[in-house]
Amino acid sequence: MMTGRNPAERMAEAAKTWLDSLDDEQRAAAALPWPSEEERHRWNYTPTDHGGLPLLRMRPAQQRLAMRLVATGLSEAGYVTASAIMGLENVLDRVEGWQANWGRERGRDPQMYWLRIFGEPSADGPWSWRFGGHHVSVQHAVTDGRVVGSTPCFLGADPAESPLLGPHLLRPLGAAEDLARDLVRSLDEEQSARTLLSPIAPADIVGGNQPRIGDGDLVMPLPELTRGRPEDHQAVELTTAPKGLPAAQMSGEQRDQLRALLDVYLGRIPEELAEREAAKFADDKLHDVHFAWAGGIEKGQPHYYRLQGPRLLAEYDNTQRDVNHIHTVWRDPEGDFGDDVLARHLREFHGRR
């Protein structure tokens, strides 16, 4: 574990160490020059090629170095959660009868996670890195000695609940579900009317894996997952003006519940970075965060919610595989990929518009 340095320094050291361990062929897949804008803005959460060098093509020692870099971009709880999600590929393979292939020899494979570096890792930057595979997408951008972007950050779980001995349940994203359900159940009739967008939950997070999100975005048109009427889909479309109930209209206890829920998303990244993000929603700043819900509120009913406010969009969806398949994402609509800070850096230091 690397301690005693800031996150940018820890990421740079881990990235350089990993890159130095690769042979020429591996490095050609793993590293791209800065900024490689189109590729850098591409991200996924489905079991497809995420771009870069997959764990499958690394020696065990290189895999360890790759995961060491991933750990620099996550809190301890975030790293454990992501690791559990990756391990669920073995569980999902069994659930699907060992049949999924996705055009490769093994479709559900905990080694099909890709790591890619953009630019030359340094404490100053600019450079960035991305790690992703099925249900995991983590990325950070570094410049001027600090991490300036940590979104989009996606975590999913399929199955969302799996039996353990005891009996107990493995629920990597259980807090994202339970805290939100507690909050929506605490609302009075007037608050509920403001919060509920539709009785039908969308089939997925509405923003999908688009590099940019904005007004009018609707859930991806997947025919096999489409449900509800056109008006149900329109009700959950993304808008710049947040939908739902603002924290300003919640009780003090409800705002505490909302903050605890928000911390589940912000707490994915290292503590120093999470504290900086949480400060954006301290005290009265939390009042502008809106909570919106679609679908049922009872466990086992398809449901969706989002938190939206200034520089914040957190989405959650659990509708697929008999309501046992969770998607969650945390985004900064203005600063995903660190683009706002990086653009300002280019203008100020390199004369680019």
C-alpha positions in Angstrom: 0.0 0.0 0.0 1.4 3.4 -1.0 1.0 6.1 1.6 2.4 9.5 2.5 1.9 11.1 -1.0 -1.0 12.8 -2.6 -3.2 10.8 -5.0 -1.6 12.2 -8.2 1.8 11.1 -7.0 0.6 7.6 -6.0 -1.1 7.1 -9.3 1.9 8.3 -11.3 4.3 6.0 -9.5 2.0 3.0 -9.8 1.3 3.7 -13.5 5.0 4.1 -14.4 5.9 0.9 -12.5 3.2 -1.1 -14.4 4.2 0.3 -17.8 7.9 -0.4 -17.1 6.9 -4.1 -16.6 5.4 -4.5 -20.0 7.1 -5.7 -23.2 6.8 -3.7 -26.4 3.7 -5.5 -27.7 1.9 -5.1 -24.4 2.8 -1.5 -24.1 1.5 -0.7 -27.6 -1.9 -1.9 -26.4 -1.6 -0.3 -23.0 -0.5 3.2 -23.8 -1.7 6.0 -26.1 -0.3 9.5 -26.5 -2.0 12.4 -24.8 -4.7 13.5 -25.4 -6.2 10.8 -27.7 -9.5 12.6 -27.2 -11.9 10.2 -29.0 -10.5 7.1 -27.2 -10.1 8.9 -23.9 -13.8 9.8 -23.9 -14.9 6.2 -24.7 -16.1 4.2 -21.8 -18.3 1.2 -21.3 -19.8 -1.0 -18.6 -20.9 -3.9 -20.8 -18.9 -7.1 -21.4 -17.1 -5.7 -24.4 -13.6 -4.6 -25.3 -12.9 -1.5 -23.2 -9.7 -0.6 -24.9 -6.2 -1.1 -23.6 -4.4 -4.2 -22.2 -6.6 -6.9 -20.6 -5.5 -8.7 -17.4 -5.7 -11.9 -19.5 -2.7 -10.7 -21.5 -0.6 -9.9 -18.4 1.7 -12.1 -16.4 0.6 -12.6 -12.8 3.2 -10.0 -11.5 1.9 -7.5 -14.1 -1.7 -8.2 -13.0 -0.6 -7.3 -9.5 0.9 -4.0 -10.6 -2.2 -3.2 -12.6 -4.4 -3.8 -9.6 -2.0 -1.7 -7.5 -2.7 1.2 -9.9 -6.5 0.6 -9.7 -6.2 0.7 -5.9 -4.7 4.2 -6.0 -7.9 5.4 -7.7 -10.3 3.9 -5.2 -11.0 4.0 -1.5 -10.4 0.8 0.4 -14.2 0.2 0.3 -14.3 1.1 -3.3 -11.5 -1.3 -4.2 -13.1 -4.2 -2.3 -16.4 -3.5 -4.0 -14.9 -3.4 -7.5 -12.9 -6.6 -6.7 -16.1 -8.3 -5.6 -17.9 -7.2 -8.8 -15.1 -8.6 -10.9 -15.3 -11.9 -9.0 -19.1 -12.1 -9.8 -18.1 -12.9 -13.4 -17.6 -16.5 -12.1 -21.0 -16.5 -10.4 -22.7 -15.0 -13.5 -21.1 -17.7 -15.6 -22.8 -20.4 -13.5 -26.1 -18.5 -13.5 -26.1 -18.5 -17.3 -25.2 -22.2 -17.5 -21.6 -21.6 -18.7 -22.9 -20.6 -22.1 -22.1 -16.9 -22.6 -19.3 -16.3 -25.1 -19.5 -12.7 -26.3 -17.4 -13.7 -29.3 -14.6 -15.0 -27.2 -13.6 -18.3 -25.7 -15.0 -17.4 -22.3 -17.7 -14.8 -22.2 -17.8 -14.2 -18.4 -14.2 -13.9 -17.4 -12.8 -12.0 -14.4 -9.6 -11.4 -16.4 -11.4 -9.5 -19.1 -10.7 -6.1 -17.6 -8.7 -3.6 -19.5 -6.2 -0.9 -18.4 -5.0 2.0 -20.5 -2.7 5.0 -19.9 -3.1 8.2 -21.9 0.1 10.3 -22.0 3.2 10.0 -19.8 2.4 9.4 -16.1 3.8 12.1 -13.9 2.7 14.0 -10.8 2.2 17.1 -12.9 0.5 15.7 -16.0 -1.5 16.1 -18.0 -2.2 12.4 -18.3 -5.0 10.0 -17.4 -5.8 6.4 -17.0 -8.8 4.1 -17.3 -9.6 0.7 -16.0 -12.8 -1.1 -17.0 -14.6 -4.3 -17.9 -18.1 -5.7 -17.2 -19.7 -3.5 -14.5 -16.5 -1.6 -13.7 -15.3 1.7 -15.1 -12.8 3.8 -13.2 -10.8 6.7 -14.6 -8.8 9.6 -13.4 -7.2 12.6 -15.0 -4.1 14.4 -13.6 -2.7 17.8 -14.2 -0.8 20.5 -12.3 0.0 18.1 -9.5 -3.5 17.0 -8.7 -6.3 14.7 -9.8 -8.8 16.9 -11.6 -11.3 14.3 -12.8 -12.6 11.1 -11.4 -15.8 10.6 -13.5 -17.6 8.8 -15.1 -17.3 6.2 -12.3 -19.5 3.1 -12.9 -20.1 0.1 -10.6 -22.7 -2.6 -11.3 -23.5 -6.0 -9.9 -25.0 -9.1 -11.5 -26.3 -10.9 -9.5 -27.0 -8.0 -7.2 -27.6 -10.5 -4.4 -25.9 -13.9 -4.2 -26.2 -16.5 -1.4 -23.3 -17.0 1.0 -23.0 -19.6 3.7 -24.6 -18.7 7.0 -27.0 -18.0 5.3 -25.9 -14.5 4.3 -26.1 -12.5 1.1 -23.3 -11.0 -1.0 -24.5 -7.5 -1.9 -21.7 -5.4 -3.3 -24.1 -2.4 -4.0 -26.5 -3.1 -1.2 -26.1 0.4 0.4 -26.9 2.1 -2.8 -30.2 0.3 -2.8 -31.1 0.3 0.9 -30.3 3.9 1.7 -32.3 5.1 -1.3 -35.3 2.9 -0.4 -35.2 4.2 3.2 -35.2 7.8 1.9 -38.1 7.3 -0.5 -40.2 5.5 2.1 -39.7 8.4 4.5 -41.3 11.0 2.2 -44.8 12.3 2.9 -47.5 12.4 0.3 -46.6 15.8 -1.1 -42.9 15.0 -1.2 -43.6 11.6 -2.9 -45.6 13.3 -5.6 -42.6 15.6 -6.4 -40.1 12.7 -6.3 -41.9 10.0 -8.3 -41.2 10.5 -12.0 -43.0 7.4 -13.3 -44.5 4.2 -11.9 -42.4 2.4 -14.5 -38.6 2.2 -14.0 -36.4 2.6 -17.1 -34.6 -0.5 -18.2 -31.1 1.0 -17.5 -29.4 4.2 -16.3 -30.7 6.9 -18.6 -27.4 8.5 -19.5 -26.0 5.1 -20.6 -22.3 5.3 -21.6 -22.5 8.5 -23.5 -19.4 10.6 -23.3 -21.6 13.7 -22.8 -25.0 13.9 -21.1 -27.5 16.6 -21.6 -31.1 17.6 -22.1 -33.4 15.0 -23.6 -31.2 12.0 -23.0 -33.3 8.9 -22.8 -32.4 5.3 -21.8 -30.7 3.4 -24.5 -33.2 1.8 -27.0 -32.7 -1.9 -26.2 -35.8 -3.6 -27.6 -35.5 -6.6 -25.3 -35.5 -4.4 -22.3 -38.0 -1.7 -23.3 -41.0 -1.4 -21.0 -43.7 1.1 -20.3 -45.4 3.7 -22.4 -43.7 6.6 -24.3 -44.7 9.0 -21.6 -43.0 6.8 -19.0 -39.7 7.1 -21.0 -40.2 10.9 -21.4 -40.8 11.3 -17.7 -37.3 10.1 -16.8 -35.4 11.8 -19.6 -32.5 13.9 -18.4 -32.8 17.6 -18.2 -30.4 20.4 -17.2 -32.9 21.5 -14.6 -33.0 18.6 -12.1 -36.2 16.7 -11.7 -37.5 15.4 -8.4 -37.5 16.7 -4.8 -34.7 19.1 -3.8 -33.0 18.6 -0.5 -34.2 22.1 0.5 -37.7 20.6 0.8 -36.6 17.7 3.0 -36.5 17.5 6.7 -33.2 17.5 8.5 -33.4 13.7 9.0 -34.1 13.2 5.3 -31.2 15.4 4.3 -29.0 13.3 6.5 -30.3 10.2 4.6 -29.6 11.9 1.3 -26.1 12.8 2.3 -25.4 9.2 3.4 -26.7 8.0 0.0 -24.5 10.6 -1.8 -21.5 9.5 0.2 -21.9 5.9 -1.2 -21.1 7.4 -4.6 -18.5 10.0 -3.6 -16.8 7.5 -1.3 -15.7 5.3 -4.1 -12.5 7.3 -4.6 -9.6 7.9 -2.3 -10.4 9.7 0.9 -8.5 12.9 0.0 -10.5 13.2 -3.3 -13.8 12.1 -1.7 -13.5 14.9 0.9 -12.9 17.4 -1.8 -16.0 16.2 -3.7 -18.1 16.1 -0.5 -17.2 19.7 0.2 -19.1 20.7 -2.9 -22.3 19.6 -1.2 -21.6 20.8 2.3 -24.2 22.6 4.4 -26.6 24.7 2.3 -24.9 23.5 -1.0 -26.8 20.2 -0.5 -30.1 22.0 -0.8 -29.8 22.0 -4.6 -29.4 18.3 -4.9 -32.6 16.6 -6.2 -33.8 13.1 -5.5 -36.0 11.4 -8.2 -37.4 7.9 -8.3 -39.2 5.7 -10.8 -40.8 2.3 -10.3 -41.9 0.5 -7.2 -40.6 1.2 -3.7 -40.9 -2.4 -2.3 -38.0 -4.8 -2.5 -38.3 -6.9 -5.6 -40.0 -4.3 -7.7 -38.2 -2.8 -10.6 -36.9 0.6 -9.6 -34.6 3.5 -10.6 -33.4 6.7 -8.9 -31.1 9.6 -9.5 -29.4 12.3 -7.5 -28.9 15.5 -9.6 -27.6 18.9 -8.8 -24.8 21.3 -9.7 -22.0 19.2 -11.2 -23.6 16.0 -10.1 -25.5 13.1 -11.6 -25.7 9.8 -9.8 -27.9 7.2 -11.4 -29.0 3.8 -10.1 -31.2 1.1 -11.8 -32.3 -2.3 -10.8 -34.8 -3.8 -13.2 -33.1 -6.6 -15.2 -32.7 -10.3 -14.4 -35.8 -10.4 -12.1 -34.7 -7.2 -10.3 -31.3 -8.7 -9.4 -29.0 -6.7 -11.6 -27.8 -3.2 -10.4 -26.2 -0.4 -12.4 -24.8 2.7 -10.7 -22.9 5.6 -12.1 -21.5 8.9 -10.7 -20.9 11.7 -13.2 -20.0 15.4 -13.3 -21.9 16.7 -16.4 -19.5 19.6 -16.7 -16.3 18.0 -15.8 -16.3 14.3 -16.8 -12.8 13.1 -17.7 -11.5 16.3 -16.1 -12.3 18.1 -19.3 -13.2 21.5 -17.7 -9.9 21.8 -15.8 -7.8 20.3 -18.7 -9.4 22.8 -21.2 -8.5 25.7 -18.9 -5.0 24.4 -18.5 -4.5 24.2 -22.3 -5.8 27.8 -22.7 -3.6 29.2 -19.9 -0.4 27.4 -20.6 -0.5 26.4 -24.2 -2.6 29.1 -25.8 -5.2 26.7 -27.1 -8.9 27.6 -27.3 
